[in-house]
Amino acid sequence: NFEVSSIYKPHFNVGGDYYDCLTIDKGRYLICLADISGKGVSAALLMSNLQANLRQLTKQYSTLEHLVTQLNEAVFSITKGDRFLTFFIAEIDPARGEIHYINCGHISPLLYSHKEIKLLSTGSTVVGAFEKLPFIEHGYEHVNEPSLLLIFTDGLTDLVNPAHEYFEIEQIEAFVQEYHHEGATEFNRQLMEQLEKFKGNQTFPDDI
């Protein structure tokens, strides 16, 4: 019913970005992406702790709101608010064409469906900054035709070319419009080709 493909280029030898695709039950899945403040080994260690907590919480999964609330408490118990992470998680039911999601301060993913692009921004604030999340709500999208969901970290939009121009959201949207019909693996191959061409001799400035 759907295809998942990923790109991961850490800024250093280890990175602080995390993505995952988890099975809830037959036919339903969780897809998530997180980006922690900071880089290097300390960021990677905290993110590995997040992964362990998330995978444990999915074993008693009830709702996205409950999962995100518990995850925030787990992260805050470690960081005490000194570090935080942006986080996006979506529950996907391909057979029903349903996407429930919560965006915790992350760059809004792009959903291409029904010949238009939607930004998935509904959710809460960043994870780990507060002992209790000040608010939380979940977004919903229904898709009944082939669609594309692109989730990315700010390493993509922070990319700079030799003329010091950024790879901005408008360029990402234009790319999605042009290549949305491709399978996920081919889409990512084309995207990396475009990024390499755009940055020229510049380096990637962040985990991507």
Steps between C-alpha positions, in 0.01 A plus 500: 500500500788740554876537465743657746846624410750710695805721465733554795824698487638587848697824531763324713580127524189461717186709484207617706219442251275196534240344276300180534211301358321274749214255465215561747282213386397337175453781252598801717842658533681780680751713311706754692788743463682688778775762507671581829667828594875457472720259306751222552523222756289661775215564256524145368490352851188697592336404173572131560325539834203654319491205262497252790219691673297531182524131416399409854202738491372355174456164672215655702390735221156657539504848341756737350422758768577256779817379332635854445408605855686201647796556272527863607503401867769239434725748317447777757595263783844473338559850362311711760425738215864570414463324166198436285406344172261566218291195422249390239301179524224365280271200531434371150225262392560444126191283448271773637707783355525662842787702645482617861800706610651725765768756419704609803677812379647327196527642148163421344516186282357527150206283396435491126149369436207588273734718289589735785758532776396526864732589789444275801546746786235409761633371832686642797820671606846338507559184705700519824492875559213486753405246763145504361415593143301828514267381221461209263270420209517261211454559131317279253521452125307263276655383175325281243751518216877450464666757728843598628602597853839671530639542853837671548722679750637854476823361357315513169388863519835610652685379191686787328641525149821683398295821448389476868139425402298257711312195375168653603158345555378637165767295321401190697135552407594543133703178515205312655269633229735366233592162649199400714411223254828315563535216748661594832844357416521673163365824649782500756759421235384796294492721811859416595608568143333841520658579839850404386459718191363791708773504765789469256825494702323601825464248782178390665463738801297268722362147529262444212 
